[in-house]
Amino acid sequence: MVPAHNRSLPMQHRHDFPDASRKPTNVSLATALVNEAKALGLNISRACEAGLAAQIAAERERLWKAENATAIADWNAWTDEAPLPLAQHRQF
């Protein structure tokens, strides 16, 4: 297991997956969705890829938060107890 401070933040963008290499994959999609996508001129492969990338990002974020829940809770507790060093200069 890699310590949280050595791990990168959760993936946020589709560009985290380079397009240089592609793998043909069979997927089953609702017929109505495929028909609508075609009618709108959408690239179904790219749309599926974008959706999958979003799901991967969401799952990575969920896992990161779960793995770091104790540290996050500790930090939040510390900031609740300790005043911010420059709080007197805050404009809000």
HELIX and SHEET records of a PDB file:
HELIX    1   1 ALA A    4  ASN A    6  5                                   3    
HELIX    2   2 ARG A   14  ASP A   16  5                                   3    
HELIX    3   3 THR A   31  ALA A   39  1                                   9    
HELIX    4   4 ILE A   44  GLU A   67  1                                  24    
HELIX    5   5 ALA A   69  GLU A   81  1                                  13    
HELIX    6   6 ALA A   87  HIS A   89  5                                   3    
END                                                                             
